[in-house]
């Protein structure tokens, strides 16, 4: 699976989880984010975001209103 497909898959699963609350979509999105985070050419900031998102999705601790925006 190429980089574009990994990103597209992770975003698609994240949206499915957000729209439906499906825990399987959350876990599969987390797995894809883990794979993305392991890419050698990824910058540190993006790697950190992938790790944070994966952890929250894996633990079921997504925050609905984390920011005031």
PDB file of N, H, CA, C and O in Angstrom:
ATOM      1  N   UNK A   1       0.850  -1.168   0.000  1.00  0.00           N
ATOM      2  CA  UNK A   1       0.000   0.000   0.000  1.00  0.00           C
ATOM      3  C   UNK A   1       0.899   1.235   0.000  1.00  0.00           C
ATOM      4  O   UNK A   1       1.809   1.337   0.822  1.00  0.00           O
ATOM      5  N   UNK A   2       0.652   2.161  -0.904  1.00  0.00           N
ATOM      6  H   UNK A   2      -0.087   2.077  -1.572  1.00  0.00           H
ATOM      7  CA  UNK A   2       1.461   3.364  -1.009  1.00  0.00           C
ATOM      8  C   UNK A   2       1.076   4.409   0.025  1.00  0.00           C
ATOM      9  O   UNK A   2       0.079   4.269   0.733  1.00  0.00           O
ATOM     10  N   UNK A   3       1.885   5.458   0.098  1.00  0.00           N
ATOM     11  H   UNK A   3       2.695   5.572  -0.478  1.00  0.00           H
ATOM     12  CA  UNK A   3       1.646   6.522   1.075  1.00  0.00           C
ATOM     13  C   UNK A   3       0.270   7.157   0.923  1.00  0.00           C
ATOM     14  O   UNK A   3      -0.436   7.362   1.910  1.00  0.00           O
ATOM     15  N   UNK A   4      -0.110   7.469  -0.309  1.00  0.00           N
ATOM     16  H   UNK A   4       0.464   7.303  -1.111  1.00  0.00           H
ATOM     17  CA  UNK A   4      -1.411   8.108  -0.544  1.00  0.00           C
ATOM     18  C   UNK A   4      -2.556   7.224  -0.093  1.00  0.00           C
ATOM     19  O   UNK A   4      -3.528   7.708   0.486  1.00  0.00           O
ATOM     20  N   UNK A   5      -2.446   5.933  -0.355  1.00  0.00           N
ATOM     21  H   UNK A   5      -1.656   5.540  -0.826  1.00  0.00           H
ATOM     22  CA  UNK A   5      -3.494   5.006   0.037  1.00  0.00           C
ATOM     23  C   UNK A   5      -3.590   4.887   1.556  1.00  0.00           C
ATOM     24  O   UNK A   5      -4.689   4.785   2.101  1.00  0.00           O
ATOM     25  N   UNK A   6      -2.438   4.898   2.249  1.00  0.00           N
ATOM     26  H   UNK A   6      -1.545   4.981   1.807  1.00  0.00           H
ATOM     27  CA  UNK A   6      -2.449   4.835   3.711  1.00  0.00           C
ATOM     28  C   UNK A   6      -3.132   6.061   4.309  1.00  0.00           C
ATOM     29  O   UNK A   6      -3.979   5.941   5.195  1.00  0.00           O
ATOM     30  N   UNK A   7      -2.755   7.243   3.813  1.00  0.00           N
ATOM     31  H   UNK A   7      -2.067   7.341   3.094  1.00  0.00           H
ATOM     32  CA  UNK A   7      -3.379   8.472   4.302  1.00  0.00           C
ATOM     33  C   UNK A   7      -4.874   8.484   4.016  1.00  0.00           C
ATOM     34  O   UNK A   7      -5.673   8.813   4.892  1.00  0.00           O
ATOM     35  N   UNK A   8      -5.253   8.128   2.794  1.00  0.00           N
ATOM     36  H   UNK A   8      -4.604   7.861   2.082  1.00  0.00           H
ATOM     37  CA  UNK A   8      -6.667   8.120   2.419  1.00  0.00           C
ATOM     38  C   UNK A   8      -7.444   7.118   3.277  1.00  0.00           C
ATOM     39  O   UNK A   8      -8.547   7.415   3.738  1.00  0.00           O
ATOM     40  N   UNK A   9      -6.882   5.962   3.484  1.00  0.00           N
ATOM     41  H   UNK A   9      -5.987   5.720   3.110  1.00  0.00           H
ATOM     42  CA  UNK A   9      -7.541   4.944   4.301  1.00  0.00           C
ATOM     43  C   UNK A   9      -7.716   5.397   5.739  1.00  0.00           C
ATOM     44  O   UNK A   9      -8.782   5.213   6.325  1.00  0.00           O
ATOM     45  N   UNK A  10      -6.670   5.992   6.313  1.00  0.00           N
ATOM     46  H   UNK A  10      -5.804   6.142   5.836  1.00  0.00           H
ATOM     47  CA  UNK A  10      -6.746   6.466   7.696  1.00  0.00           C
ATOM     48  C   UNK A  10      -7.802   7.555   7.834  1.00  0.00           C
ATOM     49  O   UNK A  10      -8.599   7.533   8.772  1.00  0.00           O
ATOM     50  N   UNK A  11      -7.811   8.500   6.910  1.00  0.00           N
ATOM     51  H   UNK A  11      -7.164   8.517   6.148  1.00  0.00           H
ATOM     52  CA  UNK A  11      -8.803   9.579   6.971  1.00  0.00           C
ATOM     53  C   UNK A  11     -10.220   9.051   6.767  1.00  0.00           C
ATOM     54  O   UNK A  11     -11.148   9.491   7.446  1.00  0.00           O
ATOM     55  N   UNK A  12     -10.392   8.124   5.850  1.00  0.00           N
ATOM     56  H   UNK A  12      -9.638   7.766   5.299  1.00  0.00           H
ATOM     57  CA  UNK A  12     -11.707   7.543   5.604  1.00  0.00           C
ATOM     58  C   UNK A  12     -12.225   6.834   6.851  1.00  0.00           C
ATOM     59  O   UNK A  12     -13.377   7.021   7.245  1.00  0.00           O
ATOM     60  N   UNK A  13     -11.378   6.028   7.465  1.00  0.00           N
ATOM     61  H   UNK A  13     -10.443   5.876   7.146  1.00  0.00           H
ATOM     62  CA  UNK A  13     -11.786   5.301   8.674  1.00  0.00           C
ATOM     63  C   UNK A  13     -12.049   6.252   9.833  1.00  0.00           C
ATOM     64  O   UNK A  13     -12.959   6.029  10.631  1.00  0.00           O
ATOM     65  N   UNK A  14     -11.255   7.304   9.923  1.00  0.00           N
ATOM     66  H   UNK A  14     -10.516   7.485   9.274  1.00  0.00           H
ATOM     67  CA  UNK A  14     -11.471   8.299  10.965  1.00  0.00           C
ATOM     68  C   UNK A  14     -12.828   8.977  10.805  1.00  0.00           C
ATOM     69  O   UNK A  14     -13.538   9.193  11.787  1.00  0.00           O
ATOM     70  N   UNK A  15     -13.187   9.312   9.571  1.00  0.00           N
ATOM     71  H   UNK A  15     -12.610   9.136   8.773  1.00  0.00           H
ATOM     72  CA  UNK A  15     -14.499   9.916   9.313  1.00  0.00           C
ATOM     73  C   UNK A  15     -15.635   8.946   9.608  1.00  0.00           C
ATOM     74  O   UNK A  15     -16.651   9.334  10.185  1.00  0.00           O
ATOM     75  N   UNK A  16     -15.470   7.695   9.218  1.00  0.00           N
ATOM     76  H   UNK A  16     -14.645   7.379   8.750  1.00  0.00           H
ATOM     77  CA  UNK A  16     -16.499   6.688   9.509  1.00  0.00           C
ATOM     78  C   UNK A  16     -16.697   6.580  11.019  1.00  0.00           C
ATOM     79  O   UNK A  16     -17.826   6.536  11.508  1.00  0.00           O
ATOM     80  N   UNK A  17     -15.592   6.538  11.743  1.00  0.00           N
ATOM     81  H   UNK A  17     -14.675   6.574  11.346  1.00  0.00           H
ATOM     82  CA  UNK A  17     -15.681   6.467  13.200  1.00  0.00           C
ATOM     83  C   UNK A  17     -16.380   7.701  13.767  1.00  0.00           C
ATOM     84  O   UNK A  17     -17.235   7.588  14.645  1.00  0.00           O
ATOM     85  N   UNK A  18     -16.017   8.864  13.270  1.00  0.00           N
ATOM     86  H   UNK A  18     -15.322   8.956  12.557  1.00  0.00           H
ATOM     87  CA  UNK A  18     -16.622  10.110  13.754  1.00  0.00           C
ATOM     88  C   UNK A  18     -18.124  10.151  13.458  1.00  0.00           C
ATOM     89  O   UNK A  18     -18.917  10.575  14.299  1.00  0.00           O
ATOM     90  N   UNK A  19     -18.502   9.714  12.277  1.00  0.00           N
ATOM     91  H   UNK A  19     -17.858   9.369  11.594  1.00  0.00           H
ATOM     92  CA  UNK A  19     -19.903   9.779  11.856  1.00  0.00           C
ATOM     93  C   UNK A  19     -20.774   8.699  12.484  1.00  0.00           C
ATOM     94  O   UNK A  19     -21.959   8.924  12.731  1.00  0.00           O
ATOM     95  N   UNK A  20     -20.196   7.528  12.745  1.00  0.00           N
ATOM     96  H   UNK A  20     -19.233   7.345  12.544  1.00  0.00           H
ATOM     97  CA  UNK A  20     -21.008   6.400  13.198  1.00  0.00           C
ATOM     98  C   UNK A  20     -20.658   5.904  14.602  1.00  0.00           C
ATOM     99  O   UNK A  20     -21.446   5.197  15.231  1.00  0.00           O
ATOM    100  N   UNK A  21     -19.482   6.276  15.085  1.00  0.00           N
ATOM    101  H   UNK A  21     -18.842   6.850  14.574  1.00  0.00           H
ATOM    102  CA  UNK A  21     -19.036   5.770  16.377  1.00  0.00           C
ATOM    103  C   UNK A  21     -18.517   4.348  16.321  1.00  0.00           C
ATOM    104  O   UNK A  21     -18.326   3.720  17.362  1.00  0.00           O
ATOM    105  N   UNK A  22     -18.284   3.830  15.125  1.00  0.00           N
ATOM    106  H   UNK A  22     -18.438   4.341  14.279  1.00  0.00           H
ATOM    107  CA  UNK A  22     -17.839   2.443  14.954  1.00  0.00           C
ATOM    108  C   UNK A  22     -16.454   2.229  15.581  1.00  0.00           C
ATOM    109  O   UNK A  22     -15.480   2.838  15.137  1.00  0.00           O
ATOM    110  N   UNK A  23     -16.355   1.374  16.604  1.00  0.00           N
ATOM    111  H   UNK A  23     -17.146   0.879  16.965  1.00  0.00           H
ATOM    112  CA  UNK A  23     -15.062   1.144  17.243  1.00  0.00           C
ATOM    113  C   UNK A  23     -14.065   0.412  16.345  1.00  0.00           C
ATOM    114  O   UNK A  23     -12.854   0.586  16.489  1.00  0.00           O
ATOM    115  N   UNK A  24     -14.568  -0.402  15.425  1.00  0.00           N
ATOM    116  H   UNK A  24     -15.551  -0.543  15.308  1.00  0.00           H
ATOM    117  CA  UNK A  24     -13.667  -1.114  14.507  1.00  0.00           C
ATOM    118  C   UNK A  24     -12.981  -0.133  13.563  1.00  0.00           C
ATOM    119  O   UNK A  24     -11.803  -0.291  13.243  1.00  0.00           O
ATOM    120  N   UNK A  25     -13.718   0.873  13.122  1.00  0.00           N
ATOM    121  H   UNK A  25     -14.675   1.001  13.382  1.00  0.00           H
ATOM    122  CA  UNK A  25     -13.113   1.904  12.267  1.00  0.00           C
ATOM    123  C   UNK A  25     -12.042   2.663  13.026  1.00  0.00           C
ATOM    124  O   UNK A  25     -11.000   2.997  12.462  1.00  0.00           O
ATOM    125  N   UNK A  26     -12.288   2.942  14.303  1.00  0.00           N
ATOM    126  H   UNK A  26     -13.135   2.671  14.761  1.00  0.00           H
ATOM    127  CA  UNK A  26     -11.294   3.645  15.120  1.00  0.00           C
ATOM    128  C   UNK A  26     -10.024   2.822  15.248  1.00  0.00           C
ATOM    129  O   UNK A  26      -8.924   3.353  15.097  1.00  0.00           O
ATOM    130  N   UNK A  27     -10.164   1.530  15.525  1.00  0.00           N
ATOM    131  H   UNK A  27     -11.058   1.099  15.647  1.00  0.00           H
ATOM    132  CA  UNK A  27      -8.981   0.677  15.679  1.00  0.00           C
ATOM    133  C   UNK A  27      -8.221   0.512  14.374  1.00  0.00           C
ATOM    134  O   UNK A  27      -6.990   0.507  14.367  1.00  0.00           O
ATOM    135  N   UNK A  28      -8.945   0.376  13.272  1.00  0.00           N
ATOM    136  H   UNK A  28      -9.945   0.380  13.278  1.00  0.00           H
ATOM    137  CA  UNK A  28      -8.266   0.246  11.980  1.00  0.00           C
ATOM    138  C   UNK A  28      -7.598   1.553  11.565  1.00  0.00           C
ATOM    139  O   UNK A  28      -6.524   1.530  10.964  1.00  0.00           O
ATOM    140  N   UNK A  29      -8.213   2.687  11.876  1.00  0.00           N
ATOM    141  H   UNK A  29      -9.085   2.706  12.365  1.00  0.00           H
ATOM    142  CA  UNK A  29      -7.574   3.980  11.612  1.00  0.00           C
ATOM    143  C   UNK A  29      -6.298   4.095  12.435  1.00  0.00           C
ATOM    144  O   UNK A  29      -5.277   4.565  11.933  1.00  0.00           O
ATOM    145  N   UNK A  30      -6.349   3.671  13.692  1.00  0.00           N
ATOM    146  H   UNK A  30      -7.178   3.289  14.099  1.00  0.00           H
ATOM    147  CA  UNK A  30      -5.163   3.715  14.555  1.00  0.00           C
ATOM    148  C   UNK A  30      -4.047   2.854  13.988  1.00  0.00           C
ATOM    149  O   UNK A  30      -2.883   3.254  14.015  1.00  0.00           O
ATOM    150  N   UNK A  31      -4.382   1.694  13.481  1.00  0.00           N
ATOM    151  H   UNK A  31      -5.327   1.369  13.459  1.00  0.00           H
ATOM    152  CA  UNK A  31      -3.359   0.815  12.883  1.00  0.00           C
ATOM    153  C   UNK A  31      -2.707   1.462  11.666  1.00  0.00           C
ATOM    154  O   UNK A  31      -1.492   1.382  11.486  1.00  0.00           O
ATOM    155  N   UNK A  32      -3.527   2.104  10.832  1.00  0.00           N
ATOM    156  H   UNK A  32      -4.514   2.169  10.978  1.00  0.00           H
ATOM    157  CA  UNK A  32      -2.955   2.787   9.667  1.00  0.00           C
ATOM    158  C   UNK A  32      -2.099   3.976  10.097  1.00  0.00           C
ATOM    159  O   UNK A  32      -1.041   4.219   9.516  1.00  0.00           O
ATOM    160  N   UNK A  33      -2.542   4.708  11.099  1.00  0.00           N
ATOM    161  H   UNK A  33      -3.401   4.510  11.571  1.00  0.00           H
ATOM    162  CA  UNK A  33      -1.740   5.825  11.603  1.00  0.00           C
ATOM    163  C   UNK A  33      -0.412   5.330  12.180  1.00  0.00           C
ATOM    164  O   UNK A  33       0.608   6.007  12.052  1.00  0.00           O
ATOM    165  N   UNK A  34      -0.419   4.172  12.804  1.00  0.00           N
ATOM    166  H   UNK A  34      -1.247   3.622  12.907  1.00  0.00           H
ATOM    167  CA  UNK A  34       0.836   3.579  13.288  1.00  0.00           C
ATOM    168  C   UNK A  34       1.778   3.291  12.127  1.00  0.00           C
ATOM    169  O   UNK A  34       2.975   3.570  12.204  1.00  0.00           O
ATOM    170  N   UNK A  35       1.236   2.734  11.058  1.00  0.00           N
ATOM    171  H   UNK A  35       0.264   2.507  10.995  1.00  0.00           H
ATOM    172  CA  UNK A  35       2.065   2.448   9.877  1.00  0.00           C
ATOM    173  C   UNK A  35       2.609   3.727   9.267  1.00  0.00           C
ATOM    174  O   UNK A  35       3.773   3.785   8.869  1.00  0.00           O
ATOM    175  N   UNK A  36       1.766   4.755   9.193  1.00  0.00           N
ATOM    176  H   UNK A  36       0.821   4.707   9.517  1.00  0.00           H
ATOM    177  CA  UNK A  36       2.214   6.043   8.655  1.00  0.00           C
ATOM    178  C   UNK A  36       3.318   6.607   9.545  1.00  0.00           C
ATOM    179  O   UNK A  36       4.320   7.117   9.044  1.00  0.00           O
ATOM    180  N   UNK A  37       3.140   6.518  10.850  1.00  0.00           N
ATOM    181  H   UNK A  37       2.326   6.104  11.257  1.00  0.00           H
ATOM    182  CA  UNK A  37       4.133   7.031  11.787  1.00  0.00           C
ATOM    183  C   UNK A  37       5.473   6.339  11.709  1.00  0.00           C
ATOM    184  O   UNK A  37       6.482   6.889  12.149  1.00  0.00           O
ATOM    185  N   UNK A  38       5.500   5.141  11.156  1.00  0.00           N
ATOM    186  H   UNK A  38       4.680   4.694  10.798  1.00  0.00           H
ATOM    187  CA  UNK A  38       6.749   4.391  11.014  1.00  0.00           C
ATOM    188  C   UNK A  38       7.503   4.714   9.722  1.00  0.00           C
ATOM    189  O   UNK A  38       8.611   4.221   9.513  1.00  0.00           O
ATOM    190  N   UNK A  39       6.912   5.533   8.863  1.00  0.00           N
ATOM    191  H   UNK A  39       6.011   5.934   9.033  1.00  0.00           H
ATOM    192  CA  UNK A  39       7.575   5.885   7.610  1.00  0.00           C
ATOM    193  C   UNK A  39       8.845   6.687   7.884  1.00  0.00           C
ATOM    194  O   UNK A  39       8.859   7.576   8.736  1.00  0.00           O
ATOM    195  N   UNK A  40       9.895   6.367   7.162  1.00  0.00           N
ATOM    196  H   UNK A  40       9.883   5.645   6.470  1.00  0.00           H
ATOM    197  CA  UNK A  40      11.190   7.014   7.370  1.00  0.00           C
ATOM    198  C   UNK A  40      11.197   8.481   6.964  1.00  0.00           C
ATOM    199  O   UNK A  40      11.886   9.282   7.596  1.00  0.00           O
ATOM    200  N   UNK A  41      10.459   8.852   5.937  1.00  0.00           N
ATOM    201  H   UNK A  41       9.900   8.201   5.424  1.00  0.00           H
ATOM    202  CA  UNK A  41      10.519  10.210   5.402  1.00  0.00           C
ATOM    203  C   UNK A  41       9.518  11.163   6.055  1.00  0.00           C
ATOM    204  O   UNK A  41       9.285  12.255   5.538  1.00  0.00           O
ATOM    205  N   UNK A  42       8.929  10.770   7.171  1.00  0.00           N
ATOM    206  H   UNK A  42       9.118   9.883   7.591  1.00  0.00           H
ATOM    207  CA  UNK A  42       7.921  11.579   7.848  1.00  0.00           C
ATOM    208  C   UNK A  42       8.604  12.563   8.794  1.00  0.00           C
ATOM    209  O   UNK A  42       9.546  12.198   9.498  1.00  0.00           O
ATOM    210  N   UNK A  43       8.132  13.814   8.812  1.00  0.00           N
ATOM    211  H   UNK A  43       7.367  14.111   8.240  1.00  0.00           H
ATOM    212  CA  UNK A  43       8.724  14.787   9.725  1.00  0.00           C
ATOM    213  C   UNK A  43       8.252  14.511  11.156  1.00  0.00           C
ATOM    214  O   UNK A  43       7.244  13.840  11.376  1.00  0.00           O
ATOM    215  N   UNK A  44       9.000  15.040  12.115  1.00  0.00           N
ATOM    216  H   UNK A  44       9.819  15.585  11.937  1.00  0.00           H
ATOM    217  CA  UNK A  44       8.730  14.748  13.522  1.00  0.00           C
ATOM    218  C   UNK A  44       7.358  15.227  13.991  1.00  0.00           C
ATOM    219  O   UNK A  44       6.691  14.540  14.765  1.00  0.00           O
ATOM    220  N   UNK A  45       6.938  16.395  13.530  1.00  0.00           N
ATOM    221  H   UNK A  45       7.480  16.953  12.902  1.00  0.00           H
ATOM    222  CA  UNK A  45       5.642  16.930  13.959  1.00  0.00           C
ATOM    223  C   UNK A  45       4.492  16.040  13.481  1.00  0.00           C
ATOM    224  O   UNK A  45       3.565  15.762  14.241  1.00  0.00           O
ATOM    225  N   UNK A  46       4.553  15.595  12.229  1.00  0.00           N
ATOM    226  H   UNK A  46       5.307  15.820  11.612  1.00  0.00           H
ATOM    227  CA  UNK A  46       3.512  14.725  11.692  1.00  0.00           C
ATOM    228  C   UNK A  46       3.543  13.365  12.373  1.00  0.00           C
ATOM    229  O   UNK A  46       2.496  12.780  12.650  1.00  0.00           O
ATOM    230  N   UNK A  47       4.746  12.860  12.645  1.00  0.00           N
ATOM    231  H   UNK A  47       5.597  13.335  12.420  1.00  0.00           H
ATOM    232  CA  UNK A  47       4.882  11.585  13.353  1.00  0.00           C
ATOM    233  C   UNK A  47       4.219  11.687  14.734  1.00  0.00           C
ATOM    234  O   UNK A  47       3.514  10.770  15.156  1.00  0.00           O
ATOM    235  N   UNK A  48       4.443  12.786  15.422  1.00  0.00           N
ATOM    236  H   UNK A  48       5.016  13.531  15.079  1.00  0.00           H
ATOM    237  CA  UNK A  48       3.858  13.003  16.746  1.00  0.00           C
ATOM    238  C   UNK A  48       2.327  13.049  16.657  1.00  0.00           C
ATOM    239  O   UNK A  48       1.642  12.455  17.489  1.00  0.00           O
ATOM    240  N   UNK A  49       1.794  13.748  15.655  1.00  0.00           N
ATOM    241  H   UNK A  49       2.351  14.230  14.979  1.00  0.00           H
ATOM    242  CA  UNK A  49       0.336  13.806  15.470  1.00  0.00           C
ATOM    243  C   UNK A  49      -0.253  12.421  15.212  1.00  0.00           C
ATOM    244  O   UNK A  49      -1.301  12.071  15.754  1.00  0.00           O
ATOM    245  N   UNK A  50       0.430  11.640  14.379  1.00  0.00           N
ATOM    246  H   UNK A  50       1.281  11.924  13.938  1.00  0.00           H
ATOM    247  CA  UNK A  50      -0.047  10.278  14.088  1.00  0.00           C
ATOM    248  C   UNK A  50      -0.061   9.432  15.352  1.00  0.00           C
ATOM    249  O   UNK A  50      -1.005   8.681  15.594  1.00  0.00           O
ATOM    250  N   UNK A  51       0.997   9.555  16.159  1.00  0.00           N
ATOM    251  H   UNK A  51       1.764  10.165  15.962  1.00  0.00           H
ATOM    252  CA  UNK A  51       1.075   8.790  17.401  1.00  0.00           C
ATOM    253  C   UNK A  51      -0.013   9.200  18.382  1.00  0.00           C
ATOM    254  O   UNK A  51      -0.641   8.344  19.006  1.00  0.00           O
ATOM    255  N   UNK A  52      -0.241  10.505  18.525  1.00  0.00           N
ATOM    256  H   UNK A  52       0.269  11.200  18.018  1.00  0.00           H
ATOM    257  CA  UNK A  52      -1.285  10.996  19.436  1.00  0.00           C
ATOM    258  C   UNK A  52      -2.668  10.520  18.992  1.00  0.00           C
ATOM    259  O   UNK A  52      -3.463  10.047  19.804  1.00  0.00           O
ATOM    260  N   UNK A  53      -2.943  10.650  17.702  1.00  0.00           N
ATOM    261  H   UNK A  53      -2.298  11.035  17.042  1.00  0.00           H
ATOM    262  CA  UNK A  53      -4.250  10.227  17.184  1.00  0.00           C
ATOM    263  C   UNK A  53      -4.440   8.723  17.347  1.00  0.00           C
ATOM    264  O   UNK A  53      -5.513   8.264  17.740  1.00  0.00           O
ATOM    265  N   UNK A  54      -3.403   7.968  17.046  1.00  0.00           N
ATOM    266  H   UNK A  54      -2.532   8.340  16.727  1.00  0.00           H
ATOM    267  CA  UNK A  54      -3.484   6.516  17.175  1.00  0.00           C
ATOM    268  C   UNK A  54      -3.760   6.111  18.616  1.00  0.00           C
ATOM    269  O   UNK A  54      -4.584   5.233  18.874  1.00  0.00           O
ATOM    270  N   UNK A  55      -3.076   6.748  19.546  1.00  0.00           N
ATOM    271  H   UNK A  55      -2.407   7.461  19.337  1.00  0.00           H
ATOM    272  CA  UNK A  55      -3.273   6.430  20.960  1.00  0.00           C
ATOM    273  C   UNK A  55      -4.695   6.725  21.398  1.00  0.00           C
ATOM    274  O   UNK A  55      -5.319   5.908  22.075  1.00  0.00           O
ATOM    275  N   UNK A  56      -5.212   7.882  21.020  1.00  0.00           N
ATOM    276  H   UNK A  56      -4.705   8.546  20.470  1.00  0.00           H
ATOM    277  CA  UNK A  56      -6.583   8.236  21.406  1.00  0.00           C
ATOM    278  C   UNK A  56      -7.601   7.293  20.783  1.00  0.00           C
ATOM    279  O   UNK A  56      -8.552   6.878  21.445  1.00  0.00           O
ATOM    280  N   UNK A  57      -7.408   6.954  19.515  1.00  0.00           N
ATOM    281  H   UNK A  57      -6.635   7.291  18.977  1.00  0.00           H
ATOM    282  CA  UNK A  57      -8.342   6.053  18.844  1.00  0.00           C
ATOM    283  C   UNK A  57      -8.281   4.653  19.436  1.00  0.00           C
ATOM    284  O   UNK A  57      -9.312   3.997  19.587  1.00  0.00           O
ATOM    285  N   UNK A  58      -7.091   4.193  19.770  1.00  0.00           N
ATOM    286  H   UNK A  58      -6.253   4.725  19.647  1.00  0.00           H
ATOM    287  CA  UNK A  58      -6.919   2.848  20.332  1.00  0.00           C
ATOM    288  C   UNK A  58      -7.528   2.734  21.720  1.00  0.00           C
ATOM    289  O   UNK A  58      -8.057   1.686  22.092  1.00  0.00           O
ATOM    290  N   UNK A  59      -7.449   3.820  22.486  1.00  0.00           N
ATOM    291  H   UNK A  59      -7.019   4.671  22.184  1.00  0.00           H
ATOM    292  CA  UNK A  59      -7.944   3.802  23.859  1.00  0.00           C
ATOM    293  C   UNK A  59      -9.382   4.266  23.975  1.00  0.00           C
ATOM    294  O   UNK A  59      -9.962   4.226  25.060  1.00  0.00           O
ATOM    295  N   UNK A  60      -9.968   4.707  22.863  1.00  0.00           N
ATOM    296  H   UNK A  60      -9.497   4.739  21.982  1.00  0.00           H
ATOM    297  CA  UNK A  60     -11.332   5.200  22.896  1.00  0.00           C
ATOM    298  C   UNK A  60     -11.468   6.498  23.653  1.00  0.00           C
ATOM    299  O   UNK A  60     -12.514   6.778  24.240  1.00  0.00           O
ATOM    300  N   UNK A  61     -10.396   7.305  23.642  1.00  0.00           N
ATOM    301  H   UNK A  61      -9.547   7.078  23.166  1.00  0.00           H
ATOM    302  CA  UNK A  61     -10.418   8.554  24.419  1.00  0.00           C
ATOM    303  C   UNK A  61     -10.400   9.784  23.518  1.00  0.00           C
ATOM    304  O   UNK A  61      -9.705  10.753  23.823  1.00  0.00           O
ATOM    305  N   UNK A  62     -11.141   9.767  22.428  1.00  0.00           N
ATOM    306  H   UNK A  62     -11.706   8.979  22.181  1.00  0.00           H
ATOM    307  CA  UNK A  62     -11.229  10.947  21.608  1.00  0.00           C
ATOM    308  C   UNK A  62     -12.041  11.980  22.371  1.00  0.00           C
ATOM    309  O   UNK A  62     -13.043  11.641  23.000  1.00  0.00           O
ATOM    310  N   UNK A  63     -11.626  13.210  22.322  1.00  0.00           N
ATOM    311  H   UNK A  63     -10.812  13.485  21.811  1.00  0.00           H
ATOM    312  CA  UNK A  63     -12.326  14.281  23.020  1.00  0.00           C
ATOM    313  C   UNK A  63     -13.223  15.006  22.037  1.00  0.00           C
ATOM    314  O   UNK A  63     -12.758  15.466  20.994  1.00  0.00           O
ATOM    315  N   UNK A  64     -14.504  15.114  22.357  1.00  0.00           N
ATOM    316  H   UNK A  64     -14.881  14.740  23.204  1.00  0.00           H
ATOM    317  CA  UNK A  64     -15.448  15.751  21.448  1.00  0.00           C
ATOM    318  C   UNK A  64     -15.194  17.238  21.294  1.00  0.00           C
ATOM    319  O   UNK A  64     -15.275  17.776  20.190  1.00  0.00           O
ATOM    320  N   UNK A  65     -14.887  17.903  22.402  1.00  0.00           N
ATOM    321  H   UNK A  65     -14.822  17.466  23.299  1.00  0.00           H
ATOM    322  CA  UNK A  65     -14.739  19.351  22.364  1.00  0.00           C
ATOM    323  C   UNK A  65     -13.407  19.742  23.000  1.00  0.00           C
ATOM    324  O   UNK A  65     -13.374  20.421  24.026  1.00  0.00           O
ATOM    325  N   UNK A  66     -12.328  19.312  22.389  1.00  0.00           N
ATOM    326  H   UNK A  66     -12.355  18.760  21.555  1.00  0.00           H
ATOM    327  CA  UNK A  66     -11.005  19.545  22.943  1.00  0.00           C
ATOM    328  C   UNK A  66     -10.559  20.996  22.820  1.00  0.00           C
ATOM    329  O   UNK A  66      -9.720  21.450  23.598  1.00  0.00           O
ATOM    330  N   UNK A  67     -11.100  21.720  21.870  1.00  0.00           N
ATOM    331  H   UNK A  67     -11.782  21.352  21.239  1.00  0.00           H
ATOM    332  CA  UNK A  67     -10.716  23.122  21.725  1.00  0.00           C
ATOM    333  C   UNK A  67     -11.961  23.991  21.692  1.00  0.00           C
ATOM    334  O   UNK A  67     -13.069  23.513  21.449  1.00  0.00           O
ATOM    335  N   UNK A  68     -11.758  25.257  21.938  1.00  0.00           N
ATOM    336  H   UNK A  68     -10.857  25.645  22.135  1.00  0.00           H
ATOM    337  CA  UNK A  68     -12.907  26.159  22.020  1.00  0.00           C
ATOM    338  C   UNK A  68     -13.366  26.679  20.661  1.00  0.00           C
ATOM    339  O   UNK A  68     -14.321  27.452  20.588  1.00  0.00           O
ATOM    340  N   UNK A  69     -12.703  26.269  19.593  1.00  0.00           N
ATOM    341  H   UNK A  69     -11.927  25.641  19.652  1.00  0.00           H
ATOM    342  CA  UNK A  69     -13.020  26.793  18.255  1.00  0.00           C
ATOM    343  C   UNK A  69     -14.352  26.403  17.813  1.00  0.00           C
ATOM    344  O   UNK A  69     -14.768  26.763  16.712  1.00  0.00           O
TER     345      UNK A  69
END
